[in-house]
Amino acid sequence: MKINVKRMRLATLAMVVASFAVLVMAVGCAEEEKEPIVFADLNWDSAEIQTRIAGYIIEHGYGYPVENIVTDTAGQFPAFESGSVHISMEVWKQNAREGYEKAIAAGHVSDVGSSLEDNWQAFVIPQYTKDANPGLVSVSDIPEFKDVFVTPDSNGKARFVTCIPGWGCETVNAEKIKSYELEDHVELLNPGSAAGLFADLEGAYARNEPWLGYLWGPTKPANELDLYRLEEPEYSDECWESGKRCAYPIVEIRIFAAKSLEERAPEVVEFLTNWDFKAATQVTTESWMTENNKEPDDAAVWYLENYRDVWTAFVPDDVVEKVDEALSEG
């Protein structure tokens, strides 16, 4: 029997090509089968930017589909419990103690890494307001100087721009005002959002008008404006647990991840453990976004392009290559 060698070679080649195609499809399917990783999309600039930076790296570098669910300080912990959220890039531990302690005790989440640098929170006024009213030194001086801050919308009281709805500091500030017996002297004004709070302060500053309210740092206005923090009694656990009639503690800010990620995406948890977002980097990125009227997604890409020496230290070389490729493709 005469054997057609050429035909056999072609048939063998076809089988190899087909086998390779099946292998490629199998690898592709395996990648597609990765379950989505869902972030708590918290409603302030630093959290929104961090969420999108980490999400970009996880999606393009590690191959996981990424989703964001809008939530707030308190709401993120029930979301962890239900399994609808897997990562929160900013847990302000002192402001969210009850929620995170319960979630950790129940075995839903782990504290996996450092987020921002430790932050301060305080009641502030512009330094020019302090200079014009040298006796206004502490929170206890507000009743004597309340007329300085009266506006048409403050009902004859000192207008006080408080924390954002849904944040832990909103409740803390209300409790502080009550404990300091300032309810008859201070009218709390809800700014609606962090952007609203910043705009209110920066607008008053541009007009050289008095301003009284809550702020934290590092943030763009805290970094750029000359502000005076009103004095309060020194923080203690006892004081904080009995009315919060004292200064805010320095806040430790952490990254929390669902326990389930430790099994199904350990490489992602390792990445989060390596994460760091220094104050100078944070403020510069936020300022770029604000000054250029951009969105957090744009700020994330800007950060990845301009701080490559920083984030590449958080991940393996193959992840760096994949992220770089995604950035180059736009």
N, C-alpha and C positions, 0 to 999 in steps of 0.2 A: 504494500500500500504506500502510495506516495504522500508524504507529509508536506503541506504548504507551510513552511517555516515563517514566512512573512505574515501570513494570516494569523498564525498562532501568536506571534509577537504583538500584532495589533490587538488581538483579543486580550492578551495578558495586560497590555498597556491600558486598555479600556477598563479592565477590572481594577487596576491600581488607581486609575483616575476616579472611578466610581467609589472605591473604598475611601479615597481621600475626601471626596465630596461628602460622603456620609459622616466621616470624622469631623469635618468642618461644621456640618450642620449640627452634629451632636454637641460640639463645643459651644456653638452659637446658642443652641437651645438651653444649655446649662447656664450660660450667662444670663439669658433672658428669664430663667427661672428664679433668679435671685429675688427675694422678697423686698419690697420697698422699705426704705428707712425714712421715718417720719419725724420731722423736727417740730418742736413747739415754737411757733412763730410769734415771739413776744413783741409788744408794740412800743419799742423804743429803739433809737438809731443803732447803738452799739450792738444790741442783741440781733436786730435784723441783719446788720452787716456780717456779724460773726456767723450767723445761721447760713447765710448764702455763700460765704467763703468756704466753710466746712462742707456744705452741701455740694458745691461745685467740685471740690476735691474728691468727695465720696462717690459722686456720680461718674465723673470722668476718669478719676484715677483708680477707683476700686470697682467700678462697674455696677453699683447698686442704684436702682431707681430711687429718686429722692422726692419727697413731698413735704409741704409745710402746712400746718394747721394753726390758724390764728387762735391764740389763747392769751392768758395773762398769768401773773404771779401765782395766784391761788388756783386757777383752773387747770394748770399744767399737771398737777399731781393726780387728780381724778383721771386725767387722760392717760397718765402713765399706768394707773391701776387698771384701766379698761383695755390697755394695749394699743390705744390709738395714737400714742406718742412714744417715740423711742429715744430722742435726744433733746435736751434743753441746754443751750449754750451759756445761759446766764441764770444761775440760781443764786439770788442774794440771800445768803443763809440766815442772817439776823432778821430779815424782813419776811422770810417764808419758813420760819423754824417749825411751826406746827405742821405744815403740809409736808415738808421733806422728811421730818423725823418719823411721821406716820408712814410715809411711803417706803422709807428704808426699813422700818421695823416689819412691815408687811412683806418685804422681800421683792418689791416691784422695781426698785432702782438702786444704782450704785453711784457714789461720788467718784468720778474717774479722772478728773483733772482740774487744773487751774484755768479760769476764764480771764477776766480782767484783773488788773492789779487791785489791791484792796482800795475801796472807795470811802470817801467821807460823805456825810449828809448833814444839812444844817438849815437853820432859818437865816436868811441873808438880807442885806440891804446894800445898795451901792455905796462905795467909799465916800462919794461926794455928799450923800445924805448923812452919813456918819459925821463928816467934817462940819456940816451945817448944824448938826445937832449933837454936840460932843457928849451930852449926858445920856444919849441912847447907846448903851453898852451891852445890855443883856435883854433876854426875853422878858424879864420882870419889869423892864422900863417901858414896854409897849403902851400900857395904859396912859402914862404921862405924855407920850408923844403920838398918841393915836391920830390926832388931828392932822399930822403931817401926811398920813396915808389915806385920809378920807377922800372918796371919789363919789360921783353921782350914783354909782351902782353898789355902794358899800353900806347903805342904810345907816349912815352916820357913824360907822365903825371904821377901824383900820382895815383897808383892803389887803387881804392876805391870799396870794396865789399859792394854792396847795398842790399836793401830789396828784398824779394822774389816776382816774378811776380804774379800779382793778389791781392797782399796785398795792403792795403791803404798806407802803409809806402813807397812803391815803388814810387808812385806818389809824396808823400811828400818829399822824399829825392831828387828827381829830381828837384822839385821846390826850395828846400833849396839851392842846388848847384847853380842854376841859380840866386837866390836872393843874395847869398853871392858872386856872380861874380867869381865863381870858375870853370866855364866851360872850360877855357883855361889851367887849372892847374890840373884837376881831371878827370880821366877816370873811369866811372861807370862800374863795372863788375857785371853781373847777376849771382848769385850763383846757380840758378836753384831750390833750395829747402832749407828748414831750415837745413836739415842734411848736405847739401852741404856747407852752410855758416859756420856751426859749424866745419865741417871737415877742411875747409880752414883756419879758425882762429886757431884751435887746432894744425894743421900741422905746421903753421908758428911759433906758440909758442914753439912747441917741437924742432924746428930747431933754435930757438932764432933769428928769422928773423923779420924785421919790418912788421907791418900789420896795415891797416887803413880801417875802415868800420863801418857799422851799426850793432848795437846789442841791445837787450832788456833783461830785467831781471824781475823776477828771471828765469834763465835758467841754464842748467848744466855748460856751459862755463863761464857764468857771475858769477856763484857761486864758481867755482873751480880755475879760472885763475885770476891773478893780473892784472887788466886792469885800464886804465886811461880814464875818459870821458872828451873829449875836451869841453872847456867852450864855451857857446853861450850866447847871450843876454837872459835875463829872459823872460819867456813866458808871453804873454798877448793876449787876444782875438783879439785886434786890429792888433797886429803883425801877428798873425796866419792867419787872414782873408785877409791880404795884402802881401802875398809872403812867409810867414812862415820863415822869417829871425830872428828866435829866437829858443830857446830850445823847445823840445817836452814837452807837459804837462804830468803830471802823468796821466796814462790812467786808467779809470774806465772800468772794464770788467764785462759784464753782461750776463745772460742767457735770451734768447728771445724765446717765444712760440707763436704759431699761436693762434689767438683768438678762433678758432674752438675747440681747446683742452679744453678750459674752460667749455664748455658744454658737450663734449663727454668723456672727461677723466679728471675731476676735481681733482681726487686723484693723478694723475701724475703731474699736475700743482702744487699741494701742495708739493709733493716730491721735485720738482725743486726749489720751494720757500725755502725749508729747506737746500738745497745743499750748500756745502762749500768745497773748494779745497785749503788748505793752502799752502803757498810757500814751506815750508819744505817737506810736503807730495808730492807736485808736483815734485820738483827737485829730491827727492829720487826715486820716481816711474820712472821718465824719465831716471835717471841714471841707475837704474836696467835694464831697457829695452835696453839701449845702450850698457852697459857693457856685457850683456848676449846675445846680438845679437838677441833680441826677437822682436815680432810685437806688435802693440797696443792692440790686443785682448789678448795676453799673459800678457801684463802689467796690463790690466783691472782685470784679474783674480788674479794676484799677489796682486794688491791693495786690492781687496775684501777680500782676505785671510789674509793679513797682517795689514790692517787698519779696522778691523771689528768693533772696538770700535768707529770709526768715522762714517762710513756710516750707521750703525744701528740706529744712532740717527736721521737720515733723514726720516725713514719710520716706519710704524706700525709693531707690532710683527709678524703678520701673513705673511707680506711680507718678513721679515727677515727669517722666517722659510722656505719659498719657495726658496729664494735665497741660503740659506745654503744647502738645499737639492740638488739644481742644481749643486752647487760647489762640493758637496760630490760625485756626480755621474760623475763628470769630463766632 
